[in-house]
Amino acid sequence: MSKNWSDFWRQKNEFDNSMGVNYNHFLERVKKYVVPHKESVVLDIGSGPGNLEDAWHDKVKEIHGVDISERYNAIGREKHKDHPNVFFHDLPANDYLNFSMLREKKFDLIIVMSVLQYYRNKEEVVRLLENIRLLTKPKAQILLCDLIVQHSMLKEVFQVFWEYFRAGKFFSALSLFFRLRFSTYYDYKKDNGFLMLSQEEWKKLLAQLHLKATFLDQPLTLQKSRKNILISMD
Ligand SMILES: C[S@@+](CC[C@H](N)C(=O)[O-])C[C@H]1O[C@@H](n2cnc3c(N)ncnc32)[C@H](O)[C@@H]1O
């Protein structure tokens, strides 16, 4: 039976050690658009091993990570066991749009970073937005990051290569490329693909949901053709 992305993320994988490497790039750039503060209650959907929690736990009132990977949640909990304002919640892999564990909470900021490409279809994205808007405080922000809006794998690989090269890390890029090309990630991608919605599709979908949203004017990640959307709640 062919395996889906949830299976990939729940097992040990080639991103375990490399995911944090480019996160600083994101953190540096995201500051221009969202500013966490001492009263912020933050939700991080698809939190992985807790990169955002590592960076922001001492800047905000509370930060909640949710992920389908119990393994990543266990890593996050271990790192943050002495931080009572950091929480990791297990999302059921076969019911990952069910955020009922958070129903008592309201958030100032919700971040979905590098996750939506693993959703199955546009309808799931609509349901995600419908569900998380119920979890927001007035004036909250929702940031959808690293969205694939065009089929451009080759371009993406080249861009990442170029950024590494400029940073004097050509051999790290080469090594990452070969590890990914001959990895299970590549096989899962062949079987499942990535969810890709064009900017036009995004605009339609957001208008349909009556959400006030803008595409950010600058990239947040090394894959510069990917887009980021900031939604501002009333
Ligand atoms: C590329 S990693 C990004 C992790 C983190 N956001 C970061 O940027 O460091 C993708 C993460 O999304 C999680 N994920 C994949 N599909 C998901 C889903 N449907 N719901 C929630 N999390 C999901 C994976 O387990 C993994 O932790």
The ligand as an SDF file (V2000), in Angstrom:
LIG
                    3D

 27 29  0  0  0  0  0  0  0  0999 V2000
    8.9860   20.8060    6.8530 C   0  0  0  0  0  0  0  0  0  0  0  0
    8.4680   20.4410    8.4670 S   0  0  0  0  0  0  0  0  0  0  0  0
    8.2990   22.0810    9.1490 C   0  0  0  0  0  0  0  0  0  0  0  0
    8.3910   22.1090   10.6500 C   0  0  0  0  0  0  0  0  0  0  0  0
    8.3420   23.5070   11.2690 C   0  0  0  0  0  0  0  0  0  0  0  0
    7.1340   24.2240   10.9320 N   0  0  0  0  0  0  0  0  0  0  0  0
    9.5710   24.2810   10.8360 C   0  0  0  0  0  0  0  0  0  0  0  0
    9.4470   25.0930    9.9170 O   0  0  0  0  0  0  0  0  0  0  0  0
   10.6400   24.0310   11.4060 O   0  0  0  0  0  0  0  0  0  0  0  0
    6.7900   19.9450    8.2580 C   0  0  0  0  0  0  0  0  0  0  0  0
    6.0980   19.6310    9.5710 C   0  0  0  0  0  0  0  0  0  0  0  0
    4.7020   19.5510    9.3400 O   0  0  0  0  0  0  0  0  0  0  0  0
    4.1880   18.4230   10.0130 C   0  0  0  0  0  0  0  0  0  0  0  0
    2.9860   18.0190    9.2830 N   0  0  0  0  0  0  0  0  0  0  0  0
    2.8760   17.4150    8.0860 C   0  0  0  0  0  0  0  0  0  0  0  0
    1.5890   17.2790    7.7450 N   0  0  0  0  0  0  0  0  0  0  0  0
    0.8580   17.8390    8.7510 C   0  0  0  0  0  0  0  0  0  0  0  0
   -0.5240   18.0310    8.9700 C   0  0  0  0  0  0  0  0  0  0  0  0
   -1.4320   17.6170    8.1030 N   0  0  0  0  0  0  0  0  0  0  0  0
   -0.9250   18.6580   10.1130 N   0  0  0  0  0  0  0  0  0  0  0  0
    0.0020   19.0890   11.0140 C   0  0  0  0  0  0  0  0  0  0  0  0
    1.3300   18.9300   10.8620 N   0  0  0  0  0  0  0  0  0  0  0  0
    1.7460   18.3160    9.7380 C   0  0  0  0  0  0  0  0  0  0  0  0
    5.3100   17.4110    9.9510 C   0  0  0  0  0  0  0  0  0  0  0  0
    5.1850   16.4180   10.9470 O   0  0  0  0  0  0  0  0  0  0  0  0
    6.5260   18.3050   10.1730 C   0  0  0  0  0  0  0  0  0  0  0  0
    6.7740   18.4920   11.5290 O   0  0  0  0  0  0  0  0  0  0  0  0
  1  2  1  0
  2  3  1  0
  2 10  1  0
  3  4  1  0
  4  5  1  0
  5  6  1  0
  5  7  1  0
  7  8  2  0
  7  9  1  0
 10 11  1  0
 11 12  1  0
 11 26  1  0
 12 13  1  0
 13 14  1  0
 13 24  1  0
 14 15  1  0
 14 23  1  0
 15 16  2  0
 16 17  1  0
 17 18  1  0
 17 23  2  0
 18 19  1  0
 18 20  2  0
 20 21  1  0
 21 22  2  0
 22 23  1  0
 24 25  1  0
 24 26  1  0
 26 27  1  0
M  CHG  2   2   1   9  -1
M  END
$$$$
